[in-house]
């Protein structure tokens, strides 16, 4: 384990009101010294998105699309029909490819 990282997390220099967010795809590979109680207070699993989350991600990504428009629902339905259950990061990565064209994001 990198001692410098632990020193930063433990606060060699006092930094009150600090929130540190760590992410990993492989929590089982983390050094126990890094994730001991006192360093990590909350562990949250972020899994696959559901239909409503897909619709909301689409609307957040394309603020110009109206809530009543059919594009968000069509996008959600199309993704839910896939054999995979994507993560929020997968959805964001896909939508970035169609940053200025929400209709194309739905069509493809």
N, C-alpha and C positions, 0 to 999 in steps of 0.2 A: 504494500500500500504506500502511496506517495505521502510522505510526512507533511509536505507543503500543503496538500489538499486538506488533510486533517487539521492542520493549524488554522487554515482559513475558516473551515467549518466551526471549529471550536472557539474561534474568536480571540486569537492572540492580540489583535487590536479590537477593543470594545466597539461593537456595532449594534446598538439596541434597535429594536423594532425591525429587524432584518428577517425577511422570509426567503428561504432558499428552496427552489424547486428542482428536483432531480428526476430524470426519466431514464428508463432502461427497458429494453426488450427482453433482457435476461437477468432478472433479479437474483436468480440462483447463483450467478457468477460473481456477485458482489462480495467484497471482503467484509466479513462480519464487523470489523472495526469501523467501517464506513456507515453501516446501517444499525448500529447499536442503539438502544433506547437512549434518548437524550439528544441524539443527532437527528434521528428520523422520528417525527411525532405522528405523522399520518401516512399511511400507505393506501393508495387508491388504484384499483385496476380499471383501466379505460379499455373497454372491449369494443366490439362491433357496434355500429350504429343501427338504430331501428328506423322504421319508416318515417316517424315524426321527426326524428333527428336529421334524417336526410333532407326532408322538406325544409327544415329550419336552416340547415347549413347552406342549402341552395339560396334561400332568401337572404341570408347574411352575406353570401358571396356576391350576389347580384342585387344590390339595394334598389336598382331601377325597376326590378320586376315586382309587380303588384301581388299582394297576398292572394287575391282572388283569381289571378292568372292561372292557367292550367299547367304551365311549365314546372312549377315546384312539385306538384302532385305526380305529373308524368315522369319526372326525374326519379322521384322516390320509388314509384312503381317499377320502373325499368331496372333500378339497382336491386330492388328486392327480388326480382325474378332471376337474378344471376345465381350461379352455383356457389359463389363466395359471399362471405359477410365482411364487407370492408370496415376498416377502422376510420375514425375521423381524419387521420393523416392521409390515408389513401384517397378519400373523397376530395380533400383539399388539393392534393397533388393532381388529381384528374381535372378538377375545375380550373386549376391554374392554366391548364392547356387550352382552355376556352375562356380566358379571362374577360374578353370583350364580346363574347357571343353565347349567351345563355341558351339560345335555341339550338345551337350546334352541340352544346354539352348534352342536351336531351336527345338529340337526333342520333348521336353516336353512342 
